[in-house]
Amino acid sequence: MKRTQSFRIIVAAGLVATLLSACNTVKGAGRDVESVGRAGERVID
């Protein structure tokens, strides 16, 4: 494997681990998505 491909895999695995630990339930994931939407609306306004 190339070095850049290995790096991308490691970064992707880290992001997945972070997301899974932050949103351990469907309800939690919904709250996270909702909060991102609200933040986006504030930036646009």
N, CA, C and O atoms as a GROMACS GRO file, in nm:
protein
  180
    1MET      N    1   0.083  -0.118   0.000
    1MET     CA    2   0.000   0.000   0.000
    1MET      C    3   0.087   0.125   0.000
    1MET      O    4   0.196   0.127   0.058
    2LYS      N    5   0.038   0.226  -0.066
    2LYS     CA    6   0.111   0.352  -0.066
    2LYS      C    7   0.093   0.421   0.069
    2LYS      O    8  -0.002   0.395   0.143
    3ARG      N    9   0.185   0.508   0.097
    3ARG     CA   10   0.184   0.578   0.226
    3ARG      C   11   0.060   0.666   0.240
    3ARG      O   12   0.000   0.672   0.347
    4THR      N   13   0.022   0.737   0.132
    4THR     CA   14  -0.095   0.825   0.140
    4THR      C   15  -0.223   0.746   0.158
    4THR      O   16  -0.315   0.791   0.228
    5GLN      N   17  -0.231   0.629   0.097
    5GLN     CA   18  -0.350   0.547   0.113
    5GLN      C   19  -0.361   0.496   0.258
    5GLN      O   20  -0.470   0.493   0.315
    6SER      N   21  -0.250   0.457   0.315
    6SER     CA   22  -0.249   0.413   0.454
    6SER      C   23  -0.291   0.527   0.546
    6SER      O   24  -0.367   0.506   0.640
    7PHE      N   25  -0.242   0.646   0.519
    7PHE     CA   26  -0.276   0.762   0.599
    7PHE      C   27  -0.426   0.789   0.593
    7PHE      O   28  -0.488   0.817   0.695
    8ARG      N   29  -0.484   0.780   0.474
    8ARG     CA   30  -0.628   0.804   0.457
    8ARG      C   31  -0.710   0.701   0.534
    8ARG      O   32  -0.811   0.734   0.595
    9ILE      N   33  -0.666   0.577   0.532
    9ILE     CA   34  -0.736   0.472   0.605
    9ILE      C   35  -0.732   0.498   0.755
    9ILE      O   36  -0.832   0.480   0.825
   10ILE      N   37  -0.617   0.539   0.805
   10ILE     CA   38  -0.603   0.568   0.948
   10ILE      C   39  -0.691   0.687   0.988
   10ILE      O   40  -0.757   0.683   1.092
   11VAL      N   41  -0.693   0.790   0.906
   11VAL     CA   42  -0.776   0.908   0.935
   11VAL      C   43  -0.923   0.870   0.932
   11VAL      O   44  -0.999   0.911   1.020
   12ALA      N   45  -0.965   0.792   0.832
   12ALA     CA   46  -1.105   0.750   0.822
   12ALA      C   47  -1.145   0.665   0.943
   12ALA      O   48  -1.254   0.682   0.997
   13ALA      N   49  -1.057   0.576   0.986
   13ALA     CA   50  -1.086   0.492   1.102
   13ALA      C   51  -1.100   0.578   1.227
   13ALA      O   52  -1.187   0.552   1.311
   14GLY      N   53  -1.017   0.679   1.241
   14GLY     CA   54  -1.026   0.770   1.354
   14GLY      C   55  -1.157   0.848   1.355
   14GLY      O   56  -1.218   0.867   1.460
   15LEU      N   57  -1.199   0.894   1.237
   15LEU     CA   58  -1.325   0.966   1.228
   15LEU      C   59  -1.444   0.877   1.262
   15LEU      O   60  -1.535   0.919   1.333
   16VAL      N   61  -1.442   0.755   1.212
   16VAL     CA   62  -1.550   0.661   1.242
   16VAL      C   63  -1.555   0.633   1.391
   16VAL      O   64  -1.664   0.631   1.450
   17ALA      N   65  -1.441   0.611   1.453
   17ALA     CA   66  -1.437   0.585   1.597
   17ALA      C   67  -1.491   0.703   1.676
   17ALA      O   68  -1.564   0.685   1.774
   18THR      N   69  -1.457   0.823   1.634
   18THR     CA   70  -1.505   0.943   1.701
   18THR      C   71  -1.656   0.956   1.688
   18THR      O   72  -1.726   0.986   1.785
   19LEU      N   73  -1.707   0.933   1.567
   19LEU     CA   74  -1.850   0.943   1.545
   19LEU      C   75  -1.926   0.838   1.625
   19LEU      O   76  -2.031   0.868   1.683
   20LEU      N   77  -1.874   0.717   1.628
   20LEU     CA   78  -1.943   0.611   1.701
   20LEU      C   79  -1.944   0.637   1.851
   20LEU      O   80  -2.042   0.605   1.919
   21SER      N   81  -1.838   0.694   1.902
   21SER     CA   82  -1.835   0.722   2.046
   21SER      C   83  -1.922   0.843   2.080
   21SER      O   84  -1.976   0.850   2.190
   22ALA      N   85  -1.934   0.936   1.987
   22ALA     CA   86  -2.015   1.056   2.013
   22ALA      C   87  -2.164   1.029   1.995
   22ALA      O   88  -2.246   1.088   2.066
   23CYS      N   89  -2.199   0.941   1.904
   23CYS     CA   90  -2.340   0.914   1.873
   23CYS      C   91  -2.367   0.766   1.896
   23CYS      O   92  -2.384   0.691   1.800
   24ASN      N   93  -2.371   0.723   2.020
   24ASN     CA   94  -2.386   0.581   2.045
   24ASN      C   95  -2.529   0.534   2.035
   24ASN      O   96  -2.556   0.414   2.047
   25THR      N   97  -2.623   0.625   2.012
   25THR     CA   98  -2.762   0.586   1.989
   25THR      C   99  -2.816   0.662   1.870
   25THR      O  100  -2.761   0.765   1.830
   26VAL      N  101  -2.925   0.612   1.813
   26VAL     CA  102  -2.988   0.681   1.700
   26VAL      C  103  -3.040   0.817   1.746
   26VAL      O  104  -3.031   0.915   1.672
   27LYS      N  105  -3.093   0.823   1.866
   27LYS     CA  106  -3.142   0.949   1.920
   27LYS      C  107  -3.028   1.050   1.933
   27LYS      O  108  -3.045   1.168   1.900
   28GLY      N  109  -2.914   1.004   1.979
   28GLY     CA  110  -2.798   1.092   1.991
   28GLY      C  111  -2.750   1.140   1.855
   28GLY      O  112  -2.711   1.256   1.841
   29ALA      N  113  -2.754   1.052   1.756
   29ALA     CA  114  -2.713   1.091   1.621
   29ALA      C  115  -2.808   1.197   1.566
   29ALA      O  116  -2.764   1.292   1.501
   30GLY      N  117  -2.938   1.181   1.593
   30GLY     CA  118  -3.036   1.281   1.548
   30GLY      C  119  -3.010   1.417   1.612
   30GLY      O  120  -3.022   1.520   1.547
   31ARG      N  121  -2.976   1.415   1.739
   31ARG     CA  122  -2.945   1.542   1.808
   31ARG      C  123  -2.822   1.608   1.747
   31ARG      O  124  -2.818   1.729   1.730
   32ASP      N  125  -2.721   1.527   1.716
   32ASP     CA  126  -2.599   1.583   1.657
   32ASP      C  127  -2.628   1.647   1.522
   32ASP      O  128  -2.580   1.757   1.494
   33VAL      N  129  -2.706   1.578   1.438
   33VAL     CA  130  -2.740   1.632   1.306
   33VAL      C  131  -2.822   1.759   1.322
   33VAL      O  132  -2.801   1.856   1.249
   34GLU      N  133  -2.914   1.759   1.416
   34GLU     CA  134  -2.997   1.877   1.439
   34GLU      C  135  -2.913   1.996   1.485
   34GLU      O  136  -2.936   2.109   1.440
   35SER      N  137  -2.816   1.972   1.572
   35SER     CA  138  -2.734   2.083   1.620
   35SER      C  139  -2.645   2.139   1.510
   35SER      O  140  -2.620   2.259   1.506
   36VAL      N  141  -2.599   2.053   1.420
   36VAL     CA  142  -2.521   2.101   1.306
   36VAL      C  143  -2.608   2.187   1.215
   36VAL      O  144  -2.563   2.289   1.164
   37GLY      N  145  -2.732   2.145   1.195
   37GLY     CA  146  -2.825   2.225   1.114
   37GLY      C  147  -2.851   2.361   1.174
   37GLY      O  148  -2.854   2.462   1.103
   38ARG      N  149  -2.870   2.364   1.305
   38ARG     CA  150  -2.893   2.494   1.372
   38ARG      C  151  -2.771   2.584   1.361
   38ARG      O  152  -2.784   2.704   1.338
   39ALA      N  153  -2.654   2.527   1.377
   39ALA     CA  154  -2.531   2.608   1.366
   39ALA      C  155  -2.518   2.663   1.225
   39ALA      O  156  -2.479   2.778   1.206
   40GLY      N  157  -2.550   2.582   1.126
   40GLY     CA  158  -2.544   2.628   0.987
   40GLY      C  159  -2.641   2.741   0.961
   40GLY      O  160  -2.608   2.837   0.891
   41GLU      N  161  -2.762   2.732   1.018
   41GLU     CA  162  -2.859   2.839   1.002
   41GLU      C  163  -2.810   2.969   1.064
   41GLU      O  164  -2.831   3.077   1.009
   42ARG      N  165  -2.746   2.957   1.180
   42ARG     CA  166  -2.694   3.078   1.246
   42ARG      C  167  -2.586   3.144   1.162
   42ARG      O  168  -2.578   3.267   1.154
   43VAL      N  169  -2.502   3.063   1.100
   43VAL     CA  170  -2.395   3.119   1.017
   43VAL      C  171  -2.453   3.187   0.894
   43VAL      O  172  -2.407   3.294   0.854
   44ILE      N  173  -2.554   3.125   0.835
   44ILE     CA  174  -2.615   3.182   0.715
   44ILE      C  175  -2.687   3.314   0.746
   44ILE      O  176  -2.680   3.409   0.669
   45ASP      N  177  -2.755   3.317   0.861
   45ASP     CA  178  -2.828   3.438   0.899
   45ASP      C  179  -2.729   3.544   0.938
   45ASP      O  180  -2.768   3.655   0.974
   0.00000   0.00000   0.00000
